[in-house]
């Protein structure tokens, strides 16, 4: 019912920046809480940033001050601005509900972020 399409990843040198986009389509209620997740090689998927239906944002400690989650005013796209990227940020990045217990959408393909010199 809901499709998530992530884009914007790529290869970037340490210290570089990327902006990821998550296009949300389908019958989605306005002001839906959303989050960005990542899965690094050999590691479990983790939520790195979230924005709830009130616009309140949360981040894991390792990305605070570097990543910013936002959404457009039409609630059609969720963004993740990533600055000062580090090699440990390398992962496939996904978007989904900020609270998966509320009912996760089908996962998209994700977008690969590789931070390497």
C-alpha positions in Angstrom: 0.0 0.0 0.0 2.9 2.3 0.7 6.1 2.4 -1.3 9.4 3.8 -0.1 12.1 4.7 -2.5 15.4 5.9 -1.1 18.0 7.8 -3.2 20.9 10.1 -2.9 23.6 7.7 -1.7 27.0 7.3 -3.3 30.7 7.3 -2.7 32.1 10.2 -0.7 35.4 10.9 1.0 35.6 11.3 4.7 34.4 14.7 5.7 32.1 14.9 2.8 28.3 15.4 2.7 25.3 13.7 1.2 21.6 14.3 1.2 19.4 11.3 1.1 15.8 11.4 0.0 13.0 9.0 0.8 10.0 9.3 -1.5 6.8 8.1 0.1 3.9 7.1 -2.1 0.5 5.5 -1.5 -2.2 6.2 1.0 -0.2 7.8 3.8 -1.6 9.8 6.6 -0.2 13.3 7.0 2.5 14.0 9.6 3.5 10.4 9.8 6.5 9.7 11.9 9.4 8.5 9.9 12.9 7.4 10.4 16.2 6.7 8.7 17.8 3.3 9.3 21.1 1.9 8.2 22.7 -1.4 8.0 26.4 -1.7 7.9 28.2 -4.8 6.6 28.0 -7.5 9.2 25.9 -5.4 11.6 22.3 -5.1 12.6 20.0 -2.5 11.2 19.7 0.5 13.4 17.6 3.7 13.4 19.9 6.7 13.2 17.4 9.5 13.0 13.7 10.0 13.5 11.1 12.6 13.1 7.7 12.1 14.7 4.3 13.4 13.7 4.9 16.6 15.7 8.2 17.3 14.0 10.3 16.3 16.9 13.6 14.8 15.8 15.9 12.3 17.5 19.3 11.0 16.7 21.7 8.4 17.9 24.7 9.9 19.7 27.1 9.0 16.9 25.4 11.2 14.4 24.3 14.1 16.5 25.5 17.4 15.1 26.3 15.8 11.8 23.0 14.4 10.5 19.7 16.3 10.1 16.4 14.7 9.3 13.6 16.7 7.8 10.5 16.4 5.7 8.9 18.6 3.0 5.8 20.5 3.7 3.7 18.1 1.7 4.9 15.1 3.7 5.9 13.3 0.5 9.6 13.2 1.0 11.8 12.7 4.0 15.4 13.8 3.9 18.6 13.0 5.7 21.4 15.6 5.4 24.7 14.0 6.4 27.7 16.2 7.0 31.2 15.4 8.1 30.8 11.8 7.0 33.0 9.1 8.5 34.0 5.7 7.3 31.8 4.2 10.0 28.8 5.8 8.4 29.2 3.4 5.5 26.0 1.4 5.2 22.8 0.9 3.2 20.4 3.5 4.3 16.6 2.9 4.5 13.6 4.8 5.5 10.5 3.5 7.3 8.2 4.4 10.2 10.0 5.9 13.1 8.2 3.3 15.3 8.1 -0.1 13.6 5.8 -1.4 16.2 3.2 1.0 14.7 3.3 -1.1 11.6 6.4 -1.1 9.3 6.0 -0.4 5.7 7.5 -2.8 3.2 11.2 -2.0 3.1 12.6 -0.3 0.0 15.9 -1.2 -1.6 17.8 1.4 0.3 20.6 3.6 -0.9 24.2 2.7 -0.5 26.5 5.2 1.3 30.2 4.5 1.1 32.6 6.8 2.9 36.1 6.0 1.8 39.2 7.7 0.6 
